[in-house]
Amino acid sequence: MSFDFSSLIWILIAGMALQPILMGRWYALKRAQAIAAVEKLHGTRVITMIHRQEKRSLFGLNVSRHIDLEDAQTIIAAIKETPPERPIDLIVHTPGGLVLAAMQIARAVEAHPAKVTVYVPVYAMSGGTLIALAADEIVLGEFSVLGPIDPQIAGMPAASIVRARDSKPVEHVFDLTLVLADVSEKALAQVKRGAIELLTPRMEQNAAEVLAAKLAGGQWTHDYALTAEEARSLGLPVKVGMPLEVLELMKLYPQPVQQSGVEFLPIDIPTKRRA
């Protein structure tokens, strides 16, 4: 059987189409092995919520992820099937997402009887921080960050919409602004109430109300980086020191090469010779 040039072209096309699927299967296998290793080392149930852009489709298209109802359904099921006496390590890397989904996950985390630790290797913004509020302990890396949980309405900060409405006489305010401000006030009240609900098991009511108002009330921009030191000063149960095994697991959630100009070669660490 002989191959002509057109046959070779079709083989190459088929290989390019299958490459993302095969790489996805390989990474899934390596992740399963890494998660099992962390569970054995920590004596916990490990659940991950990693939102990155990956080549996930047949043609290698990039898919951007955020917290959605599918995440909520999957994580809640994982938490509920975990024995009540078994601690949970929830590894979170996310820009945020739906408040509804984040609150569902957070309530499931808070309801688990055993200790729940949220690990944030890089960042857990917005809804990710809301989930972290429900944990018994939050573990951050030296440069990891959390963020404000202020709701966004139509892509704009709810607190800023309310301030814009209140900055001029109502007869001079556009009708759409009035509608958005009304929705914004409801959203702010709901997120604050949810944060207080998650915080009160671990701090006094007054302290929880103050902290919820800071995180949800528009004191900072939505992308403000809340460092470990500042988060601890606010009263959150933050510990600094990301385990190496968690960082190694993060490497198995790759970012597409074309999305980043950062490259480096691995360092060969010499092994110590035994006498």
Secondary structure, DSSP 8 states (H G I E B T S, - for coil): ----HHHHHHHHHHHHHHHHHHHHHHHHHHHHHHHHHHHHHHTSEEEEEE---EE-STT--EE---B-HHHHHHHHHHHHTS-TTS-EEEEEEB--B-HHHHHHHHHHHHH-SS-EEEEESSEE-THHHHHHTTSSEEEE-TT-EE-----EETTEEHHHHHHHHHTS-GGGS-HHHHHHHHHHHHHHHHHHHHHHHHHTTTS-HHHHHHHHHHHHTTSS-TT--B-HHHHHHTT--EEE---HHHHHHHTTS---GGG----------------
